[in-house]
Amino acid sequence: MKLKLIKGVVLAGIFLGAMPAAADNYAARHIALTEAFTREMSRVGGGDQSWTVPTEMAVKMTCAIGELERRRGVPVVEEYLRWSAWAVEEAGKLQGVEGFGTLISQIHIRSGIDFDDDLGPITDVCGIGL
């Protein structure tokens, strides 16, 4: 069961990351990838692998991905989602919690998202970052 869940999460992350982007699915992809990444953290940390993004958080995440698109454009959003899918795949290989922070930072670095210019202002507007 555990292996099936992990395989499903990785395949979902790869599939969602490879999908042609459309404005109406950015938020859904962002939320799905966040859930998959969090489940991988739970797998190695012993947490609840059935966790899903709460509605209030989903609203803020939708705002954040929309604000990223408004501020930086579609190519940066697509890069962010592509690197998020990569991070889910890499997270599936981890055996301890110590690598997750690095993966999160790599998503932002590889996507060209800056803390001061992007994450801070997005958090100010939406109440949550990326």
Residue pairs with C-beta under 8 A, 6 or more apart in sequence:
2 43
5 39
5 49
6 40
6 43
6 92
9 36
9 39
9 40
9 88
9 92
10 36
10 88
10 89
10 92
12 32
12 36
12 88
13 33
13 36
13 37
13 84
13 85
13 88
13 89
14 85
14 88
14 89
16 29
16 32
16 33
16 81
16 85
17 29
17 33
17 81
17 82
17 84
17 85
17 86
17 88
18 85
19 25
19 29
21 29
21 74
21 77
21 78
21 81
23 69
23 74
26 65
26 66
26 69
26 77
26 81
27 58
27 61
27 62
27 65
27 66
29 81
30 61
30 62
30 64
30 65
30 80
30 81
30 84
30 130
31 53
31 58
31 61
31 62
33 81
33 84
33 85
33 87
33 88
34 53
34 61
34 84
35 51
35 52
35 53
36 88
37 84
37 87
37 88
37 91
37 100
37 103
38 51
39 49
39 51
40 88
40 91
40 92
40 94
40 100
41 47
41 91
41 97
41 100
42 48
42 49
42 51
43 49
44 94
44 95
44 96
44 97
45 97
53 61
57 128
60 126
60 127
60 128
61 128
63 125
63 126
63 127
63 128
64 122
64 123
64 126
64 128
64 129
64 130
65 77
65 80
65 130
67 121
67 122
67 125
67 126
68 76
68 77
68 80
68 113
68 118
68 122
68 130
69 76
69 77
71 118
71 121
71 122
72 112
72 113
72 118
76 111
76 112
76 113
79 110
79 111
79 112
80 107
80 111
80 113
80 130
82 111
83 106
83 107
83 110
83 111
84 107
86 107
86 110
87 103
87 104
87 106
87 107
90 99
90 103
91 99
91 100
91 103
94 100
107 113
107 130
108 114
108 115
108 119
108 130
113 119
113 130
118 130
119 129
119 130
122 129
122 130
123 129
